[in-house]
């Protein structure tokens, strides 16, 4: 039973790459990354440490950061869920909820989390170097 579930899951996930509505596999992570860059730049302006690392290492800040990240990525995640449900109805004529959650999370949340911290570091480095050039 479990083997069949995972076999179907992998087959269905693999079919998304070349199937209908493939554009969403680029567009949704791109939008999430843009939100991550924007949030990372804002973090750099207020000298906040990198997002993902702070979530992992600072329990005091974790709740606030997760709420803030959720606000940024909620719409992208909602669109990812909607598009994947439509995709599944077109292709499978059925909706597999676990696959919807997995694909939506991978397309919306993962890029946001992976981009926000490096964007913060790059923006902070750029601000430091830019400030040094102006003084010279």
Backbone as ProteinMPNN parsed JSONL, in Angstrom:
{"seq_chain_A": "XXXXXXXXXXXXXXXXXXXXXXXXXXXXXXXXXXXXXXXXXXXXXXXXXXXXXXXXXXXXXXXXXXXXXXXXXXXXXXXXXXXXXXXXXXXXXXXXXXXXXXXXXXXXXXXXXXXXXXXXXXXXXXXXXXXXXXXX", "coords_chain_A": {"N_chain_A": [[0.821, -1.199, 0.0], [1.815, 1.329, 0.924], [4.063, 1.389, -0.706], [2.869, 1.548, -3.22], [1.662, 4.035, -3.01], [3.905, 5.778, -2.835], [5.101, 5.162, -5.283], [3.148, 6.086, -7.098], [3.155, 8.765, -6.351], [5.821, 9.627, -7.067], [5.734, 9.102, -9.809], [3.663, 10.823, -10.599], [4.72, 13.305, -9.818], [6.978, 13.448, -11.454], [5.703, 13.549, -13.933], [4.745, 16.118, -14.018], [6.7, 17.807, -14.943], [7.003, 17.78, -17.768], [4.432, 18.022, -18.59], [1.116, 19.477, -19.099], [0.722, 22.977, -18.344], [3.323, 23.589, -17.513], [4.705, 25.947, -17.217], [4.269, 26.999, -14.702], [6.102, 25.813, -13.049], [8.329, 27.308, -13.265], [7.493, 29.951, -13.009], [6.155, 30.215, -10.451], [8.201, 29.581, -8.435], [9.913, 31.68, -9.134], [8.437, 34.013, -8.536], [8.162, 33.63, -5.766], [10.868, 33.77, -5.082], [11.409, 36.427, -5.741], [9.874, 37.752, -3.806], [11.351, 36.831, -1.625], [13.864, 38.035, -2.067], [13.146, 40.73, -1.855], [12.31, 40.79, 0.86], [14.733, 40.031, 2.051], [16.376, 42.219, 1.449], [15.047, 44.182, 2.919], [15.532, 43.115, 5.458], [18.311, 43.493, 5.571], [18.449, 46.278, 5.639], [17.56, 46.855, 8.209], [19.454, 45.618, 9.657], [19.085, 42.932, 10.36], [19.777, 39.532, 11.176], [20.516, 36.749, 8.878], [17.633, 35.148, 7.524], [16.701, 32.275, 7.493], [18.679, 31.046, 9.02], [18.369, 32.394, 11.452], [15.8, 31.577, 12.149], [16.34, 28.911, 12.699], [18.185, 29.06, 14.819], [17.391, 30.89, 16.779], [15.12, 30.791, 19.068], [13.573, 32.783, 20.284], [13.021, 34.685, 18.318], [11.808, 33.211, 16.375], [8.947, 32.73, 16.05], [7.93, 35.271, 15.303], [9.377, 35.72, 12.915], [8.534, 33.55, 11.332], [5.812, 34.158, 11.08], [6.015, 36.579, 9.687], [7.298, 35.724, 7.33], [5.307, 34.009, 6.411], [3.279, 35.835, 5.778], [4.438, 37.059, 3.563], [4.665, 34.95, 1.706], [2.211, 33.74, 1.515], [0.221, 34.356, -0.459], [1.47, 33.527, -2.822], [1.724, 30.832, -2.221], [-0.994, 30.128, -2.016], [-1.82, 30.535, -4.67], [-0.202, 28.62, -5.888], [-1.307, 26.273, -4.801], [-3.916, 26.41, -5.882], [-3.372, 26.317, -8.676], [-2.122, 23.82, -8.86], [-4.195, 22.111, -8.088], [-5.997, 22.556, -10.197], [-4.388, 21.604, -12.286], [-4.179, 18.873, -11.526], [-6.859, 18.083, -11.714], [-7.275, 18.379, -14.469], [-5.347, 16.61, -15.582], [-5.367, 14.169, -14.045], [-7.967, 13.876, -13.368], [-8.732, 13.859, -10.796], [-8.031, 14.758, -7.381], [-5.145, 14.748, -5.499], [-4.51, 15.291, -2.343], [-2.13, 15.294, -0.702], [-0.102, 15.481, -2.597], [-0.705, 17.969, -3.679], [-0.12, 19.659, -1.515], [2.604, 19.09, -1.14], [3.819, 19.783, -3.66], [3.042, 22.478, -3.868], [4.292, 23.575, -1.601], [6.983, 23.089, -2.269], [7.231, 24.708, -4.549], [6.632, 27.277, -3.677], [7.336, 27.948, -0.922], [9.944, 26.917, -0.382], [11.779, 28.196, -2.294], [11.542, 30.869, -1.366], [12.524, 30.78, 1.301], [15.125, 29.888, 0.824], [16.245, 31.98, -0.633], [15.953, 34.394, 0.764], [17.814, 34.771, 2.947], [20.477, 34.762, 1.683], [20.038, 37.01, 0.013], [19.819, 39.016, 1.901], [22.439, 38.97, 2.957], [23.945, 39.697, 0.687], [22.877, 42.228, 0.121], [23.561, 43.55, 2.475], [26.359, 43.439, 2.345], [26.75, 44.936, 0.021], [25.808, 47.413, 0.886], [27.702, 47.988, 2.862], [30.086, 48.146, 1.377], [29.369, 50.144, -0.41], [29.034, 52.308, 1.322], [31.657, 52.677, 2.158], [32.915, 53.475, -0.183], [31.755, 55.943, -0.667], [32.716, 57.504, 1.393], [35.404, 57.724, 0.862]], "CA_chain_A": [[0.0, 0.0, 0.0], [2.711, 2.484, 1.008], [4.895, 1.363, -1.912], [2.036, 2.042, -4.324], [1.485, 5.475, -2.79], [5.138, 6.463, -3.232], [5.294, 4.971, -6.722], [2.246, 7.027, -7.764], [3.636, 10.114, -6.048], [6.983, 9.922, -7.903], [5.306, 9.137, -11.216], [2.882, 12.046, -10.796], [5.62, 14.462, -9.726], [7.783, 13.456, -12.671], [4.856, 13.932, -15.057], [4.477, 17.556, -13.988], [7.78, 18.539, -15.6], [6.777, 17.947, -19.195], [3.008, 18.009, -18.877], [0.473, 20.781, -19.273], [0.924, 24.014, -17.33], [4.703, 23.51, -17.044], [5.183, 27.308, -16.919], [4.161, 27.29, -13.268], [7.291, 25.298, -12.386], [9.309, 28.388, -13.314], [6.873, 31.199, -12.571], [5.887, 30.264, -9.01], [9.437, 29.797, -7.667], [10.441, 32.999, -9.448], [7.691, 34.992, -7.732], [8.564, 33.424, -4.369], [12.232, 34.282, -4.955], [11.325, 37.897, -5.753], [9.447, 38.13, -2.455], [12.479, 36.559, -0.739], [14.865, 39.089, -2.273], [12.604, 41.96, -1.265], [12.376, 40.663, 2.321], [16.139, 40.023, 2.429], [16.857, 43.603, 1.394], [14.479, 44.846, 4.093], [16.289, 42.619, 6.611], [19.619, 44.144, 5.57], [18.271, 47.686, 6.032], [17.412, 46.957, 9.667], [20.56, 44.835, 10.22], [18.597, 41.658, 10.897], [20.585, 38.411, 10.677], [19.871, 35.961, 7.822], [16.306, 34.644, 7.887], [16.6, 30.851, 7.794], [19.587, 30.76, 10.122], [17.757, 32.936, 12.663], [14.697, 30.681, 12.499], [16.906, 27.685, 13.27], [19.025, 29.248, 16.005], [16.872, 31.858, 17.748], [13.72, 30.502, 19.404], [12.862, 34.005, 20.66], [12.604, 35.389, 17.106], [11.261, 32.247, 15.423], [7.521, 32.929, 15.786], [7.757, 36.517, 14.549], [9.91, 35.544, 11.567], [7.659, 32.645, 10.583], [4.603, 34.919, 10.74], [6.391, 37.546, 8.656], [7.507, 34.96, 6.105], [4.004, 33.515, 5.962], [2.584, 36.955, 5.13], [5.047, 37.277, 2.245], [4.547, 33.823, 0.773], [0.854, 33.17, 1.566], [-0.476, 34.488, -1.742], [2.152, 32.655, -3.777], [1.342, 29.475, -1.848], [-2.397, 29.939, -2.392], [-1.869, 30.396, -6.125], [0.396, 27.322, -6.195], [-2.317, 25.255, -4.473], [-4.99, 26.5, -6.878], [-2.895, 25.855, -9.983], [-1.879, 22.382, -8.821], [-5.501, 21.451, -8.083], [-6.484, 22.617, -11.583], [-3.551, 20.667, -13.044], [-4.564, 17.5, -11.199], [-8.183, 17.817, -12.273], [-7.128, 18.238, -15.92], [-4.531, 15.461, -15.951], [-5.735, 12.937, -13.352], [-9.4, 13.894, -13.09], [-8.806, 13.582, -9.366], [-7.108, 15.592, -6.617], [-4.382, 14.066, -4.468], [-4.181, 16.402, -1.431], [-0.735, 15.299, -0.261], [0.694, 15.987, -3.713], [-0.965, 19.414, -3.763], [0.634, 20.307, -0.436], [4.033, 18.929, -1.405], [4.217, 20.583, -4.822], [2.863, 23.896, -3.537], [5.355, 23.939, -0.668], [8.249, 23.12, -3.006], [7.253, 25.8, -5.522], [6.423, 28.598, -3.082], [8.031, 28.206, 0.339], [11.375, 26.597, -0.433], [12.578, 29.277, -2.898], [11.512, 32.044, -0.498], [13.427, 30.571, 2.426], [16.494, 29.753, 0.334], [16.724, 33.23, -1.238], [15.888, 35.551, 1.662], [19.07, 34.945, 3.69], [21.555, 35.257, 0.806], [19.725, 38.377, -0.428], [20.168, 39.856, 3.041], [23.898, 39.076, 3.023], [24.418, 40.454, -0.471], [22.476, 43.63, 0.311], [24.36, 44.105, 3.572], [27.709, 43.62, 1.81], [26.681, 46.068, -0.907], [25.667, 48.652, 1.669], [28.977, 48.253, 3.526], [31.051, 48.595, 0.367], [28.881, 51.428, -0.943], [29.327, 53.325, 2.32], [33.094, 52.92, 2.175], [33.269, 54.217, -1.399], [31.287, 57.342, -0.556], [33.558, 58.224, 2.339], [36.768, 57.889, 0.335]], "C_chain_A": [[0.869, 1.268, 0.0], [3.587, 2.55, -0.247], [4.129, 1.903, -3.114], [1.849, 3.542, -4.225], [2.721, 6.237, -3.255], [5.418, 6.316, -4.718], [4.418, 5.945, -7.507], [2.718, 8.46, -7.566], [4.804, 10.483, -6.954], [6.616, 9.999, -9.376], [4.547, 10.431, -11.51], [3.769, 13.293, -10.741], [6.49, 14.572, -10.975], [6.989, 13.901, -13.889], [4.574, 15.422, -15.114], [5.505, 18.341, -14.8], [7.491, 18.771, -17.078], [5.318, 18.025, -19.571], [2.44, 19.397, -19.095], [0.779, 21.709, -18.09], [2.336, 23.99, -16.735], [5.241, 24.885, -16.649], [5.168, 27.612, -15.438], [5.38, 26.803, -12.504], [8.429, 26.306, -12.411], [8.727, 29.644, -12.674], [6.683, 31.263, -11.051], [7.154, 30.377, -8.165], [10.058, 31.17, -7.921], [9.748, 34.081, -8.619], [8.073, 34.86, -6.261], [9.971, 33.965, -4.13], [12.242, 35.811, -4.935], [10.883, 38.405, -4.388], [10.577, 37.906, -1.449], [13.563, 37.609, -0.849], [14.397, 40.386, -1.621], [12.694, 41.926, 0.264], [13.822, 40.656, 2.807], [16.749, 41.411, 2.424], [16.315, 44.399, 2.584], [15.201, 44.404, 5.367], [17.646, 43.311, 6.71], [19.51, 45.592, 6.035], [18.176, 47.845, 7.541], [18.434, 46.09, 10.402], [20.087, 43.558, 10.912], [19.469, 40.538, 10.353], [19.819, 37.6, 9.629], [18.663, 35.174, 8.334], [16.309, 33.186, 8.346], [17.487, 30.481, 8.976], [18.997, 31.249, 11.444], [16.582, 32.073, 13.102], [15.232, 29.433, 13.193], [17.562, 27.915, 14.624], [18.448, 30.174, 17.071], [15.39, 31.602, 18.052], [12.912, 31.76, 19.749], [12.307, 34.735, 19.443], [11.822, 34.51, 16.134], [9.806, 32.535, 15.07], [7.282, 34.169, 14.942], [8.23, 36.354, 13.111], [9.047, 34.617, 10.724], [6.36, 33.345, 10.185], [4.887, 35.913, 9.613], [6.599, 36.85, 7.31], [6.198, 34.442, 5.535], [3.226, 34.617, 5.251], [3.123, 37.181, 3.721], [4.68, 36.181, 1.25], [3.129, 33.25, 0.698], [0.143, 33.241, 0.215], [0.153, 33.582, -2.806], [1.783, 31.199, -3.498], [-0.101, 29.179, -2.239], [-2.55, 29.754, -3.897], [-1.289, 29.043, -6.535], [-0.59, 26.186, -5.908], [-3.4, 25.246, -5.537], [-4.553, 25.916, -8.222], [-2.646, 24.352, -9.966], [-3.186, 21.595, -8.765], [-6.08, 21.434, -9.499], [-5.705, 21.627, -12.44], [-3.995, 19.227, -12.793], [-5.943, 17.154, -11.762], [-8.113, 17.609, -13.788], [-6.451, 16.913, -16.275], [-5.05, 14.16, -15.343], [-7.241, 12.769, -13.16], [-9.683, 13.529, -11.626], [-7.823, 14.503, -8.669], [-6.473, 14.745, -5.526], [-3.862, 15.132, -3.501], [-2.714, 16.443, -0.995], [0.173, 15.84, -1.356], [0.507, 17.487, -3.878], [-0.117, 20.154, -2.737], [2.128, 20.252, -0.727], [4.509, 19.828, -2.546], [4.11, 22.075, -4.508], [3.96, 24.384, -2.597], [6.693, 24.063, -1.398], [8.345, 24.315, -3.947], [7.19, 27.181, -4.885], [7.313, 28.854, -1.863], [9.535, 27.988, 0.251], [12.19, 27.7, -1.111], [12.642, 30.531, -2.019], [12.544, 31.912, 0.614], [14.883, 30.513, 1.963], [17.084, 31.061, -0.188], [16.821, 34.374, -0.231], [17.204, 35.796, 2.41], [20.209, 35.435, 2.817], [21.293, 36.67, 0.284], [20.078, 39.375, 0.661], [21.681, 40.061, 3.084], [24.463, 39.909, 1.885], [24.095, 41.936, -0.309], [23.302, 44.287, 1.409], [25.795, 44.361, 3.113], [27.752, 44.812, 0.866], [26.567, 47.392, -0.179], [26.985, 49.012, 2.344], [30.01, 48.782, 2.537], [30.644, 49.94, -0.232], [29.176, 52.569, 0.015], [30.8, 53.668, 2.372], [33.522, 53.725, 0.952], [32.875, 55.693, -1.268], [32.181, 58.149, 0.364], [34.933, 58.544, 1.755], [36.903, 59.053, -0.594]], "O_chain_A": [[0.676, 2.163, -0.823], [3.826, 3.63, -0.786], [4.686, 2.635, -3.931], [1.873, 4.244, -5.236], [2.609, 7.224, -3.982], [5.921, 7.247, -5.348], [4.88, 6.561, -8.467], [2.686, 9.269, -8.493], [4.786, 11.556, -7.558], [7.12, 10.852, -10.107], [4.762, 11.06, -12.546], [3.588, 14.224, -11.525], [6.711, 15.669, -11.488], [7.531, 14.555, -14.781], [4.198, 15.935, -16.168], [5.204, 19.428, -15.292], [7.72, 19.871, -17.581], [4.99, 18.087, -20.756], [3.178, 20.369, -19.254], [1.057, 21.253, -16.981], [2.517, 24.339, -15.569], [6.15, 24.971, -15.823], [5.979, 28.408, -14.964], [5.674, 27.316, -11.424], [9.393, 26.171, -11.657], [9.396, 30.316, -11.89], [7.02, 32.272, -10.433], [7.19, 31.199, -7.249], [10.661, 31.755, -7.022], [10.406, 34.962, -8.066], [8.286, 35.865, -5.583], [10.236, 34.557, -3.084], [13.008, 36.416, -4.186], [11.443, 39.37, -3.868], [10.746, 38.7, -0.522], [14.125, 38.031, 0.161], [15.16, 41.053, -0.922], [13.101, 42.905, 0.889], [14.117, 41.215, 3.863], [17.551, 41.745, 3.298], [17.037, 45.195, 3.184], [15.454, 45.22, 6.254], [18.082, 43.674, 7.802], [20.386, 46.08, 6.749], [18.647, 48.836, 8.099], [18.311, 45.851, 11.604], [20.641, 43.161, 11.937], [19.867, 40.58, 9.189], [18.603, 37.746, 9.504], [18.683, 34.614, 9.43], [15.95, 32.904, 9.489], [17.089, 29.692, 9.833], [19.123, 30.564, 12.459], [16.386, 31.859, 14.299], [14.643, 28.956, 14.163], [17.498, 27.044, 15.492], [18.985, 30.23, 18.178], [14.513, 32.133, 17.372], [11.702, 31.796, 19.53], [11.238, 35.341, 19.521], [11.238, 35.014, 15.174], [9.466, 32.578, 13.888], [6.52, 34.129, 13.976], [7.555, 36.803, 12.184], [8.846, 34.866, 9.535], [5.862, 33.147, 9.077], [4.082, 36.062, 8.693], [6.132, 37.331, 6.277], [6.001, 34.435, 4.319], [2.583, 34.363, 4.233], [2.361, 37.462, 2.796], [4.414, 36.463, 0.082], [2.875, 32.358, -0.111], [-0.478, 32.264, -0.202], [-0.554, 32.951, -3.591], [1.555, 30.424, -4.426], [-0.397, 28.095, -2.74], [-3.324, 28.908, -4.346], [-1.823, 28.388, -7.43], [-0.692, 25.242, -6.691], [-3.764, 24.183, -6.042], [-5.271, 25.121, -8.828], [-2.929, 23.673, -10.952], [-3.272, 20.512, -9.344], [-6.595, 20.409, -9.947], [-6.295, 20.892, -13.232], [-4.167, 18.453, -13.734], [-6.155, 16.037, -12.235], [-8.815, 16.755, -14.329], [-6.915, 16.184, -17.152], [-5.164, 13.154, -16.044], [-7.729, 11.686, -12.838], [-10.728, 12.973, -11.288], [-6.877, 14.983, -9.293], [-7.164, 14.107, -4.732], [-2.879, 15.808, -3.803], [-2.122, 17.521, -0.929], [1.116, 16.578, -1.071], [1.462, 18.2, -4.184], [0.524, 21.155, -3.055], [2.833, 21.25, -0.577], [5.495, 20.551, -2.402], [5.005, 22.846, -4.855], [4.495, 25.478, -2.775], [7.443, 25.014, -1.18], [9.426, 24.876, -4.124], [7.643, 28.158, -5.482], [7.977, 29.888, -1.796], [10.312, 28.797, 0.76], [13.21, 28.113, -0.559], [13.686, 31.18, -1.941], [13.341, 32.821, 0.842], [15.772, 31.032, 2.638], [18.304, 31.23, -0.185], [17.689, 35.237, -0.364], [17.655, 36.938, 2.489], [20.857, 36.424, 3.158], [22.233, 37.449, 0.128], [20.581, 40.46, 0.373], [22.153, 41.188, 3.232], [25.354, 40.732, 2.093], [24.938, 42.794, -0.572], [23.697, 45.446, 1.286], [26.381, 45.388, 3.455], [28.689, 45.608, 0.91], [27.168, 48.384, -0.589], [27.356, 50.184, 2.403], [30.72, 49.746, 2.823], [31.499, 50.776, -0.523], [29.527, 53.669, -0.413], [31.162, 54.821, 2.604], [34.408, 54.573, 1.053], [33.603, 56.577, -1.719], [32.386, 59.343, 0.146], [35.549, 59.541, 2.131], [37.991, 59.308, -1.109]]}, "name": "protein", "num_of_chains": 1, "seq": "XXXXXXXXXXXXXXXXXXXXXXXXXXXXXXXXXXXXXXXXXXXXXXXXXXXXXXXXXXXXXXXXXXXXXXXXXXXXXXXXXXXXXXXXXXXXXXXXXXXXXXXXXXXXXXXXXXXXXXXXXXXXXXXXXXXXXXXX"}
